[in-house]
Amino acid sequence: MHTVNVNGQCEPLDTDMKVGDLLARMALRDRRIAVERNGEIVPRSAFDQVLLHDGDRIEIVIAVGGG
């Protein structure tokens, strides 16, 4: 089984899965977030183009408002 490491946790990887697909599966698609793949920022405009590969390291940071 192929997996990606998301914030330190292994997640199963579907064939031809993109960053946007992963975010939708995690119910994060509409949240204010930043995504890094293997140490490089993935622009929001590229979420639906960037393919995930077995062993990728994904970091997702959720913006939290407040004061």
C-alpha positions as CSV (number, residue, x, y, z in Angstrom):
1,M,0.0,0.0,0.0
2,H,1.2,3.5,-0.9
3,T,1.2,6.1,1.8
4,V,2.1,9.7,2.5
5,N,3.2,11.2,5.8
6,V,0.8,13.9,6.9
7,N,1.9,15.9,9.9
8,G,3.7,12.8,11.2
9,Q,0.9,10.3,10.5
10,C,0.7,7.8,7.7
11,E,-2.2,8.3,5.4
12,P,-3.2,5.8,2.6
13,L,-2.6,7.1,-0.9
14,D,-5.1,6.6,-3.7
15,T,-3.8,6.3,-7.3
16,D,-3.4,9.6,-9.0
17,M,-4.3,11.5,-5.8
18,K,-3.6,15.2,-5.8
19,V,-3.0,17.6,-2.8
20,G,-6.6,18.9,-3.3
21,D,-8.0,15.3,-3.1
22,L,-6.2,14.7,0.2
23,L,-7.5,18.0,1.6
24,A,-11.0,17.1,0.6
25,R,-10.7,13.7,2.2
26,M,-9.5,15.3,5.4
27,A,-12.4,17.9,5.3
28,L,-9.8,20.7,5.0
29,R,-10.5,21.9,1.5
30,D,-12.4,25.0,2.5
31,R,-10.2,25.9,5.5
32,R,-7.5,28.6,5.6
33,I,-4.5,26.4,5.4
34,A,-0.9,26.3,4.2
35,V,0.5,23.1,2.7
36,E,4.1,22.0,2.3
37,R,5.1,19.0,0.3
38,N,8.6,17.6,0.8
39,G,9.8,20.9,2.2
40,E,8.3,23.1,-0.5
41,I,5.2,25.3,-0.2
42,V,2.3,24.2,-2.5
43,P,0.4,27.3,-3.6
44,R,-3.4,27.1,-3.2
45,S,-3.7,27.6,-6.9
46,A,-1.8,24.3,-7.5
47,F,-3.7,22.1,-5.0
48,D,-5.5,20.4,-7.9
49,Q,-2.4,19.9,-10.1
50,V,0.2,18.6,-7.7
51,L,0.3,14.8,-7.6
52,L,1.2,13.0,-4.4
53,H,3.7,10.2,-4.5
54,D,4.4,7.3,-2.2
55,G,6.5,8.5,0.7
56,D,5.8,12.2,0.3
57,R,6.0,14.3,3.5
58,I,3.1,16.7,3.8
59,E,2.8,19.4,6.4
60,I,-0.6,21.1,6.8
61,V,-0.9,24.2,9.0
62,I,-4.4,25.5,9.8
63,A,-4.7,29.3,10.3
64,V,-6.4,30.2,13.6
65,G,-7.9,33.6,14.1
66,G,-8.1,35.4,17.4
67,G,-6.4,37.9,19.4
